[in-house]
Amino acid sequence: MSDYGEKTRARIKDALEALVEEGGNKKPTVSDVLSRSGVARSTFYVYYENFQDLLEELAADYSAQIIRLIRENRGAGTGPDSYRDAYRVFIDFVAKHRNTYAMLLKSPKLEQVFLSGIREYLYDQYLADFPQNDPELLRYSADACTSYVYSILRLWAKNGFDKTPEELGDVLTESIAIATDLFGER
């Protein structure tokens, strides 16, 4: 895609995100996005078949941004602190993009687009960190961990983001410790 095309897509996605973040529960329309971005309707449909395509691209972009932030900020090693750093980055990103994240939660398809990249990143990280383990077991572990963290984030959103990111990070790490204790792994 040309540089112009990339910039146009970015303008459209930036407009969508700004409208969602400013509008709270009001779901923007294609017309709202076009008005905000200054992009013509015909140009929008050059890049997106429909509004759902735009939403799916935004969900995939969010996943990629979180993965990039985790890579840049994750602590060294394979211990709990290393993964705790990754959780914090995830939580901070969600806190910064609350309304857009809440919108993504409303669609199972968007949730899956968002989570699939994160799940694959975590699986690859587990393969690198724990090469002695069975890859199938690591795949299950990556899926379970992603689902676990995501369910905590979903509950946080449902409760109106009632905790600070720091408080939620503590809840997340403590709840993982409790779950691990249940299986005698800690």
Salt bridges, closest charged atoms under 4 A:
ASP3 OD2 - LYS7 NZ 3.22
GLU17 OE2 - HIS97 ND1 2.58
GLU22 OE2 - ARG36 NH2 2.78
ASP32 OD2 - LYS26 NZ 3.15
GLU57 OE1 - ARG9 NH2 2.16
GLU57 OE2 - LYS13 NZ 2.69
ASP61 OD2 - LYS13 NZ 2.47
GLU72 OE2 - ARG68 NH1 3.33
ASP81 OD1 - ARG84 NH1 2.25
GLU111 OE2 - ARG154 NH2 2.77
GLU120 OE2 - ARG139 NH1 2.75
ASP129 OD2 - ARG74 NH2 2.68
ASP143 OD1 - ARG119 NE 2.45
ASP170 OD1 - ARG88 NH2 2.99
ASP181 OD2 - ARG186 NH1 3.63
